[in-house]
Amino acid sequence: MELERVSPSDIDPIREFLRTADLTLAGLDAPGVHLWVERDGRGRIVGSTGFELSTDGRHALIRSVAVDPQQRSAGSGSRLARFAMDAAREAGVERAWLFSRRSGPFWQKLGFMAADRDELAAALADTHQVRLFVETGQLGREVAWSCPLSR
């Protein structure tokens, strides 16, 4: 299956898809957020991936990586995550970051290591998701991960 860039008309369907995956819904239409979806033969979203860029373009917050439950365990999640990492690298990003309280082992297989969440928040302070987490107090409950993207 091919990934397609999310357009403004896709925001509501991707928001519903990410709601079922229990992922952050805020800021999906923010200017620095880059999202892609994968659809099945009927046009239904079965996967998503993306990242949010820092203002300086050196850092990316990987977000919205999700797979339809019926499509899991077939490597789709790794493929989607690698797509976002590659797209960020192509955009000039030097380091990828993410929040994940439940999927640490998955991200470690892709080269991520546990990171300091305050360091993440400093590197990506201007991103929608970090601002939201700081404002709501959620940042203190998050687990941060990081991976260099340099070639």
C-alpha positions as CSV (number, residue, x, y, z in Angstrom):
1,M,0.0,0.0,0.0
2,E,1.1,3.6,-0.6
3,L,1.1,6.5,1.8
4,E,-0.6,9.7,0.8
5,R,-0.1,13.1,2.3
6,V,-3.0,14.2,4.6
7,S,-5.0,17.0,3.1
8,P,-7.4,19.4,5.0
9,S,-10.3,17.1,4.1
10,D,-8.6,14.2,5.8
11,I,-8.3,15.9,9.2
12,D,-11.6,14.6,10.6
13,P,-11.1,11.0,9.4
14,I,-7.5,10.8,10.7
15,R,-8.6,12.4,14.0
16,E,-11.2,9.6,14.4
17,F,-8.6,7.0,13.4
18,L,-6.1,8.3,16.0
19,R,-8.8,8.5,18.7
20,T,-9.3,4.7,18.4
21,A,-5.5,4.4,18.8
22,D,-5.5,6.6,21.9
23,L,-3.0,9.1,20.4
24,T,-2.9,12.9,20.6
25,L,-5.5,14.6,18.4
26,A,-4.6,18.2,18.9
27,G,-2.7,20.2,16.3
28,L,-3.1,17.7,13.5
29,D,-3.7,20.7,11.2
30,A,-0.9,22.9,12.6
31,P,1.5,24.2,9.9
32,G,4.6,22.3,11.2
33,V,2.8,18.9,11.3
34,H,3.4,16.6,8.4
35,L,1.1,13.6,8.2
36,W,0.5,10.6,5.9
37,V,-2.2,8.0,5.8
38,E,-2.4,4.5,4.3
39,R,-5.8,3.3,3.0
40,D,-7.2,-0.1,2.3
41,G,-9.0,-1.0,-1.0
42,R,-12.2,0.6,0.2
43,G,-10.5,3.9,1.1
44,R,-10.6,3.4,4.8
45,I,-7.6,4.6,6.8
46,V,-5.6,1.6,8.1
47,G,-2.3,3.4,9.0
48,S,-0.9,6.8,9.8
49,T,2.4,8.4,10.4
50,G,4.0,11.8,10.7
51,F,6.1,14.3,12.5
52,E,6.1,17.9,13.8
53,L,9.1,20.1,13.0
54,S,10.9,22.4,15.4
55,T,11.2,26.0,14.1
56,D,14.9,25.6,13.4
57,G,14.2,22.4,11.4
58,R,16.9,20.4,13.3
59,H,14.4,18.4,15.4
60,A,11.3,16.4,14.7
61,L,8.7,15.0,17.0
62,I,7.5,11.7,15.5
63,R,3.8,11.5,16.1
64,S,0.6,9.8,14.9
65,V,2.2,6.4,14.1
66,A,-0.8,4.1,14.3
67,V,-1.9,0.9,12.6
68,D,-5.5,-0.5,12.4
69,P,-5.7,-3.4,14.9
70,Q,-6.5,-5.9,12.1
71,Q,-3.3,-4.9,10.3
72,R,-0.9,-5.3,13.3
73,S,1.9,-7.8,13.6
74,A,2.7,-7.6,9.9
75,G,5.5,-5.0,10.1
76,S,3.2,-2.1,9.2
77,G,4.1,-0.1,12.3
78,S,7.8,-0.4,11.7
79,R,7.3,0.6,8.0
80,L,5.2,3.6,9.0
81,A,7.7,4.7,11.7
82,R,10.6,4.4,9.3
83,F,8.7,6.4,6.7
84,A,8.3,9.3,9.1
85,M,12.0,9.1,10.1
86,D,13.2,9.0,6.5
87,A,10.9,11.9,5.6
88,A,12.2,13.9,8.5
89,R,15.8,13.1,7.6
90,E,15.1,14.2,4.0
91,A,13.7,17.5,5.4
92,G,17.1,18.1,7.1
93,V,16.2,16.9,10.6
94,E,19.2,15.8,12.7
95,R,17.3,14.2,15.7
96,A,13.9,12.5,16.0
97,W,12.1,12.6,19.3
98,L,8.8,11.1,20.5
99,F,6.6,10.5,23.5
100,S,5.6,6.9,24.3
101,R,4.5,5.4,27.6
102,R,3.5,2.0,26.2
103,S,5.6,1.3,23.2
104,G,9.2,1.7,24.3
105,P,10.4,-1.8,23.1
106,F,8.9,-1.1,19.6
107,W,10.8,2.2,19.3
108,Q,14.0,0.8,20.7
109,K,14.0,-1.7,17.8
110,L,14.0,1.3,15.5
111,G,17.1,2.9,17.2
112,F,15.4,5.1,19.8
113,M,16.8,5.4,23.2
114,A,15.2,6.7,26.4
115,A,15.7,10.5,26.6
116,D,15.2,13.3,29.1
117,R,11.7,14.7,28.5
118,D,12.8,18.2,29.6
119,E,15.5,18.0,26.9
120,L,12.8,17.0,24.4
121,A,10.6,19.8,25.5
122,A,13.5,22.3,25.1
123,A,14.4,21.1,21.6
124,L,10.8,21.1,20.5
125,A,9.3,23.9,22.7
126,D,7.6,25.5,19.7
127,T,5.7,22.4,18.6
128,H,2.0,22.2,19.1
129,Q,2.1,18.9,21.0
130,V,4.9,20.0,23.4
131,R,3.1,23.3,24.2
132,L,-0.1,21.3,24.8
133,F,1.6,18.9,27.1
134,V,3.3,21.7,29.1
135,E,0.1,23.7,29.4
136,T,-2.0,20.7,30.6
137,G,0.7,19.2,32.9
138,Q,0.8,16.1,30.8
139,L,4.5,16.5,30.1
140,G,5.4,15.2,33.6
141,R,3.6,11.9,32.9
142,E,5.3,11.3,29.5
143,V,8.2,9.1,28.6
144,A,10.6,10.6,26.0
145,W,12.6,8.7,23.4
146,S,15.2,10.0,20.9
147,C,17.2,8.9,17.9
148,P,19.8,10.6,15.8
149,L,18.9,10.9,12.1
150,S,22.3,11.9,10.8
151,R,23.4,9.7,7.9
